[in-house]
Amino acid sequence: MKIKKILVSELKNFDLELIPKQNGREGVDFLIGENQLYLQSIDLDTLQRNIKIKKQDLGELKDNLFVALVLVIDKEPKVFYLIPSKVLLQSNSKIFIENNVSLMPSLSNWEIKVSTNNIPELVKYTIENMIDKLKV
């Protein structure tokens, strides 16, 4: 998986090691120390401008759980964001949206929208800006 290799390389630049999670629920893919990462990508070469993460896959939102969002541009992983899971709870956000499906809770999800208008807001979640949170 090319995205994983580049993420590992990016994190090594900050003296952080990405470790595959061996147990636990399926959605949490990796560990960085005590922090858990859920890896998700958006292919901006296509018309894809949002992703949906099933709530049951992500599980309980907590301080040490991050969504590692990778933007794929020109068929290459170019930009990495580390979004604290609790940010998904922002109710007035145009980027993070909670979709509850009361009749079928298994379809409930967290949606992340990416657009040129949202990039300035997402910049605060780049690896460079989130590194202090990961080293705690």
C-alpha positions in Angstrom: 0.0 0.0 0.0 1.8 3.1 -1.3 -0.2 5.5 1.1 1.0 3.6 4.1 4.7 3.6 3.0 4.6 7.4 2.5 2.9 8.0 5.8 5.5 5.9 7.5 8.2 7.9 5.8 6.5 11.3 6.8 6.2 10.2 10.4 9.9 9.1 10.5 10.8 12.7 9.7 9.3 13.6 13.1 10.9 10.6 14.9 7.5 8.8 15.1 7.0 5.2 14.4 3.8 3.9 12.8 2.9 0.4 14.1 0.2 -1.8 12.6 -2.5 -2.5 15.3 -2.6 -6.3 15.9 -5.9 -6.5 17.8 -9.0 -4.5 18.5 -11.7 -3.3 16.2 -11.1 -3.3 12.5 -11.3 0.5 11.9 -8.2 1.5 13.9 -5.3 0.6 11.6 -2.2 1.9 13.3 -0.7 3.1 16.6 1.8 5.9 17.2 2.7 5.4 20.9 -0.6 5.5 22.7 -2.4 7.2 19.8 -4.6 5.3 17.4 -4.9 6.1 13.7 -7.7 5.3 11.3 -6.3 5.6 7.8 -8.6 7.1 5.1 -7.8 8.5 1.7 -9.6 10.8 -0.8 -8.7 10.5 -4.5 -9.0 14.1 -5.8 -8.2 12.9 -9.3 -11.7 11.6 -9.5 -14.9 13.5 -8.5 -14.6 12.3 -5.0 -14.6 15.2 -2.6 -15.8 13.6 0.6 -15.4 10.4 2.5 -17.8 8.7 4.9 -16.5 6.6 7.9 -19.0 4.3 9.5 -19.5 5.2 13.1 -19.3 1.5 14.1 -15.9 1.3 12.3 -14.4 4.3 14.0 -15.9 3.5 17.4 -16.0 5.9 20.4 -14.4 9.3 19.6 -11.6 9.9 22.1 -8.6 12.2 22.6 -6.0 9.6 21.4 -7.9 8.6 18.2 -7.0 10.3 14.9 -8.3 10.1 11.4 -5.2 10.0 9.1 -6.7 11.6 6.0 -4.6 11.4 2.8 -5.3 13.5 -0.3 -4.3 11.7 -3.5 -3.5 14.1 -6.3 -2.1 13.1 -9.7 -2.3 9.5 -8.6 0.1 10.1 -5.7 -0.5 10.6 -1.9 0.4 14.3 -1.5 -1.1 15.8 1.6 -1.6 14.1 5.0 -4.0 15.4 7.7 -4.2 14.0 11.3 -7.7 14.9 12.5 -8.5 14.3 16.1 -11.6 12.2 16.2 -13.4 14.6 18.6 -13.2 17.3 15.9 -15.9 15.3 14.0 -18.4 16.5 16.7 -18.2 20.1 15.4 -21.9 20.8 14.8 -21.4 24.0 12.8 -18.7 22.7 10.5 -18.9 22.6 6.7 -16.1 20.0 6.7 -17.1 17.5 9.4 -20.7 16.3 9.2 -22.5 13.7 11.4 -25.0 11.6 9.5 -27.3 9.6 11.8 -29.6 7.0 10.3 -32.1 6.2 13.0 -33.8 3.4 11.2 -30.5 1.7 10.4 -27.9 2.8 12.9 -25.3 0.6 11.1 -25.4 3.2 8.3 -24.7 6.2 10.5 -21.4 7.8 9.6 -19.0 10.7 10.0 -18.5 12.6 6.7 -15.4 14.7 5.8 -15.8 17.1 2.9 -12.7 18.4 1.1 -12.8 21.4 -1.3 -10.6 24.3 -2.2 -12.6 26.4 0.2 -12.0 24.0 3.1 -8.2 23.6 2.7 -7.3 26.7 4.8 -9.3 25.2 7.7 -7.7 21.7 7.2 -4.2 23.1 7.3 -4.2 23.1 11.1 -4.4 19.3 10.9 -1.3 18.8 8.8 1.3 16.5 10.3 3.6 19.5 11.0 0.8 21.2 13.0 -0.3 18.0 14.9 3.1 16.6 15.8 2.9 17.9 19.4 -0.4 16.0 20.0 1.2 12.8 18.7 4.2 13.0 20.9 2.3 13.3 24.2 
